[in-house]
Amino acid sequence: MKRNLLILFTMISILSCRTTRNLPTIERVELNRYQGLWYEIARLPNSFEKGLECVTATYTLKSNGNIEVLNQGYSTAKGKYKSARGTARVPDPDEPGKLKVSFFWPFSGDYYILQLDDEYRYALVGDPSRKYLWILSRTKDLDGTVYTSLMDYAKNSGFNTGQVTETGQQCE
């Protein structure tokens, strides 16, 4: 009986472990250049952005090296803007493209910068589970060639790009 319980416990432990494939990030990021306003061009659907258009993210570098995060979007159902504030940090300086973002302490999520333009004009951000993905730009629209290139990179990295939706930016 003890042996059967041990086998059952071991199997449950193995099956309940969440494994993710490695997800390479950019090797270098200057947070002072990354800060500022970013427009969400496209995303994988998620519960916290459901029904939002005109989504933006504003990152502000704080004196302690962390980043203040302000996400905003227009709720089509409520007819008004919705916002969320959080904090991001780089846990390992040797991997500056891997950030942790927290909107509700003590919980945090992975924010991996997968691609970043040399001029910091656009970025591809995701997480190692491949459930979250965003294409961000400093402008409300993005060149089609760049968009396609980012989508190809995401697809080759294991993201379900068939589910990606473009984010409207025509609110005022």
Backbone hydrogen bonds in HBPLUS format (Angstrom, degrees):
<---DONOR---> <-ACCEPTOR-->    atom                        ^
c    i                          cat <-CA-CA->   ^        H-A-AA   ^      H-
h    n   atom  resd res      DA  || num        DHA   H-A  angle D-A-AA Bond
n    s   type  num  typ     dist DA aas  dist angle  dist       angle   num
A0005-LEU N   A0001-MET O   2.98 MM   4  6.28 158.3  2.03 151.9 157.8     1
A0006-LEU N   A0002-LYS O   2.89 MM   4  6.12 154.6  1.96 148.2 155.4     2
A0007-ILE N   A0003-ARG O   2.92 MM   4  6.19 159.7  1.97 151.9 157.1     3
A0008-LEU N   A0004-ASN O   2.87 MM   4  6.05 162.0  1.90 147.9 153.3     4
A0009-PHE N   A0005-LEU O   2.83 MM   4  5.98 163.9  1.85 149.5 154.0     5
A0010-THR N   A0006-LEU O   2.92 MM   4  6.06 159.5  1.96 147.5 153.3     6
A0011-MET N   A0007-ILE O   2.93 MM   4  6.15 161.5  1.96 151.8 156.5     7
A0012-ILE N   A0008-LEU O   2.96 MM   4  6.18 163.1  1.99 153.3 157.8     8
A0013-SER N   A0009-PHE O   2.93 MM   4  6.09 158.2  1.98 147.1 153.5     9
A0014-ILE N   A0010-THR O   2.93 MM   4  6.17 159.8  1.98 150.5 155.7    10
A0015-LEU N   A0011-MET O   2.91 MM   4  6.07 167.4  1.93 153.0 156.6    11
A0016-SER N   A0012-ILE O   2.89 MM   4  5.92 142.8  2.03 145.1 154.7    12
A0017-CYS N   A0014-ILE O   3.40 MM   3  5.51 149.9  2.50  99.9 108.0    13
A0026-ILE N   A0113-ILE O   2.92 MM  87  6.15 159.7  1.96 166.4 165.0    14
A0033-ARG N   A0030-GLU O   2.88 MM   3  5.41 139.3  2.04 113.4 124.9    15
A0034-TYR N   A0030-GLU O   2.96 MM   4  6.26 144.2  2.10 145.8 156.9    16
A0035-GLN N   A0031-LEU O   2.96 MM   4  6.00 143.8  2.10 146.6 152.6    17
A0036-GLY N   A0059-TYR O   2.65 MM  23  5.09 156.7  1.70 138.5 145.7    18
A0059-TYR N   A0036-GLY O   2.98 MM  23  5.09 160.7  2.02 134.9 136.0    19
A0038-TRP N   A0057-ALA O   2.80 MM  19  5.20 147.0  1.91 150.0 161.1    20
A0057-ALA N   A0038-TRP O   2.89 MM  19  5.20 157.5  1.94 148.4 154.4    21
A0039-TYR N   A0137-SER O   2.64 MM  98  5.18 176.4  1.64 165.7 164.9    22
A0137-SER N   A0039-TYR O   2.87 MM  98  5.18 149.5  1.97 143.3 153.4    23
A0040-GLU N   A0055-VAL O   2.98 MM  15  5.49 173.9  1.98 150.2 148.2    24
A0041-ILE N   A0135-ILE O   2.77 MM  94  5.39 164.3  1.80 157.2 160.9    25
A0167-THR N   A0041-ILE O   2.81 MM 126  5.23 170.5  1.82 126.3 129.0    26
A0135-ILE N   A0042-ALA O   2.96 MM  93  5.19 159.7  2.00 141.7 141.4    27
A0043-ARG N   A0165-THR O   2.92 MM 122  5.59 152.9  2.00 151.8 159.7    28
A0165-THR N   A0043-ARG O   2.84 MM 122  5.59 165.4  1.86 162.5 159.9    29
A0044-LEU N   A0133-LEU O   3.00 MM  89  5.31 145.4  2.12 141.7 144.1    30
A0049-GLU N   A0046-ASN O   3.44 MM   3  5.80 157.9  2.49 107.7 113.8    31
A0050-LYS N   A0047-SER O   3.48 MM   3  5.28 168.8  2.49 101.0 103.5    32
A0052-LEU N   A0049-GLU O   3.04 MM   3  5.44 153.2  2.12 141.4 136.3    33
A0076-THR N   A0051-GLY O   3.09 MM  25  5.86 172.6  2.10 169.6 168.1    34
A0053-GLU N   A0074-TYR O   2.91 MM  21  5.11 153.6  1.98 137.6 145.3    35
A0074-TYR N   A0053-GLU O   2.72 MM  21  5.11 164.7  1.74 158.4 158.1    36
A0054-CYS N   A0168-GLY O   2.64 MM 114  5.67 159.8  1.68 161.0 162.9    37
A0056-THR N   A0072-GLN O   2.79 MM  16  5.33 154.7  1.86 149.8 157.0    38
A0072-GLN N   A0056-THR O   2.97 MM  16  5.33 162.1  2.00 146.1 150.5    39
A0058-THR N   A0070-LEU O   2.84 MM  12  5.09 157.4  1.89 140.0 147.8    40
A0070-LEU N   A0058-THR O   2.94 MM  12  5.09 147.2  2.05 144.5 153.6    41
A0060-THR N   A0068-GLU O   2.93 MM   8  5.01 157.8  1.98 143.2 149.7    42
A0068-GLU N   A0060-THR O   2.75 MM   8  5.01 166.7  1.77 152.4 149.9    43
A0062-LYS N   A0066-ASN O   2.83 MM   4  5.44 172.6  1.84 162.2 159.7    44
A0065-GLY N   A0062-LYS O   3.01 MM   3  5.49 163.6  2.03 121.0 123.4    45
A0067-ILE N   A0088-ALA O   2.85 MM  21  4.92 161.8  1.88 146.0 147.1    46
A0088-ALA N   A0067-ILE O   2.77 MM  21  4.92 159.0  1.81 145.6 152.4    47
A0069-VAL N   A0086-GLY O   2.85 MM  17  4.87 171.4  1.86 134.4 132.5    48
A0086-GLY N   A0069-VAL O   2.86 MM  17  4.87 154.7  1.92 140.2 143.9    49
A0071-ASN N   A0084-ALA O   2.90 MM  13  5.24 168.5  1.91 161.6 161.6    50
A0084-ALA N   A0071-ASN O   2.86 MM  13  5.24 146.9  1.97 149.1 156.4    51
A0073-GLY N   A0082-LYS O   2.96 MM   9  5.45 149.0  2.05 154.6 162.2    52
A0082-LYS N   A0073-GLY O   2.76 MM   9  5.45 159.8  1.80 161.7 168.0    53
A0075-SER N   A0080-LYS O   2.84 MM   5  5.52 165.2  1.86 150.1 149.4    54
A0079-GLY N   A0075-SER O   2.80 MM   4  5.59 130.6  2.04 141.6 154.0    55
A0087-THR N   A0102-SER O   2.93 MM  15  5.41 153.4  2.00 145.8 153.1    56
A0102-SER N   A0087-THR O   2.82 MM  15  5.41 160.6  1.86 155.1 161.5    57
A0089-ARG N   A0100-LYS O   2.91 MM  11  5.44 144.2  2.04 146.4 157.9    58
A0100-LYS N   A0089-ARG O   2.90 MM  11  5.44 158.4  1.95 156.1 163.4    59
A0095-GLU N   A0092-ASP O   2.80 MM   3  5.43 163.6  1.83 124.1 129.9    60
A0098-LYS N   A0095-GLU O   3.10 MM   3  5.78 167.7  2.12 124.0 126.8    61
A0113-ILE N   A0097-GLY O   2.82 MM  16  4.98 165.2  1.84 150.4 154.9    62
A0099-LEU N   A0111-TYR O   2.91 MM  12  4.96 165.3  1.93 141.6 142.9    63
A0111-TYR N   A0099-LEU O   2.89 MM  12  4.96 154.9  1.96 146.6 143.3    64
A0101-VAL N   A0109-GLY O   2.88 MM   8  5.30 162.3  1.91 151.0 156.9    65
A0109-GLY N   A0101-VAL O   2.76 MM   8  5.30 155.7  1.82 148.0 154.4    66
A0107-PHE N   A0104-PHE O   2.78 MM   3  5.66 135.8  1.97 143.7 145.0    67
A0112-TYR N   A0126-GLY O   2.82 MM  14  5.25 164.9  1.84 170.7 166.5    68
A0126-GLY N   A0112-TYR O   2.93 MM  14  5.25 155.7  1.99 144.5 152.0    69
A0114-LEU N   A0124-LEU O   2.75 MM  10  5.40 146.8  1.86 153.1 163.0    70
A0115-GLN N   A0124-LEU O   3.31 MM   9  4.92 157.4  2.36 131.5 133.2    71
A0124-LEU N   A0115-GLN O   2.94 MM   9  4.92 157.4  1.99 134.6 136.1    72
A0117-ASP N   A0122-TYR O   3.04 MM   5  5.54 171.6  2.04 162.2 162.3    73
A0120-TYR N   A0117-ASP O   2.86 MM   3  4.86 162.8  1.89 110.7 115.1    74
A0138-ARG N   A0121-ARG O   2.89 MM  17  5.29 149.0  1.99 155.6 151.7    75
A0123-ALA N   A0136-LEU O   2.94 MM  13  5.15 155.2  2.00 136.6 139.4    76
A0136-LEU N   A0123-ALA O   2.90 MM  13  5.15 171.3  1.91 153.0 156.0    77
A0125-VAL N   A0134-TRP O   2.91 MM   9  5.16 169.7  1.92 154.0 157.4    78
A0134-TRP N   A0125-VAL O   2.74 MM   9  5.16 154.9  1.80 156.5 159.0    79
A0130-ARG N   A0127-ASP O   2.95 MM   3  5.53 159.5  1.99 121.6 128.4    80
A0147-TYR N   A0143-ASP O   2.95 MM   4  6.25 163.9  1.98 157.2 162.3    81
A0148-THR N   A0144-GLY O   2.95 MM   4  6.09 164.9  1.97 147.5 151.2    82
A0149-SER N   A0145-THR O   3.00 MM   4  6.15 155.7  2.06 142.4 149.4    83
A0150-LEU N   A0146-VAL O   2.93 MM   4  6.20 158.8  1.97 155.3 160.3    84
A0151-MET N   A0147-TYR O   2.91 MM   4  6.16 158.1  1.96 151.9 158.4    85
A0152-ASP N   A0148-THR O   2.87 MM   4  6.05 155.9  1.93 148.8 155.4    86
A0153-TYR N   A0149-SER O   3.00 MM   4  6.23 156.5  2.06 144.2 150.6    87
A0154-ALA N   A0150-LEU O   2.92 MM   4  6.17 160.8  1.96 147.7 152.9    88
A0155-LYS N   A0151-MET O   2.87 MM   4  6.09 162.7  1.90 151.0 155.6    89
A0156-ASN N   A0152-ASP O   2.92 MM   4  6.09 163.9  1.94 151.1 155.4    90
A0157-SER N   A0153-TYR O   2.96 MM   4  6.12 122.3  2.30 137.6 153.0    91
A0157-SER N   A0154-ALA O   3.04 MM   3  4.96 137.2  2.23  94.7 107.5    92
A0159-PHE N   A0154-ALA O   3.06 MM   5  5.47 165.7  2.08 149.8 145.4    93
A0158-GLY N   A0155-LYS O   3.05 MM   3  5.28 163.1  2.08 109.5 113.4    94
A0161-THR N   A0159-PHE O   3.03 MM   2  5.63 123.2  2.37 107.8  91.8    95
A0163-GLN N   A0160-ASN O   3.12 MM   3  5.89 165.8  2.14 120.1 124.4    96
A0164-VAL N   A0161-THR O   3.20 MM   3  5.12 154.5  2.27  99.8 107.4    97
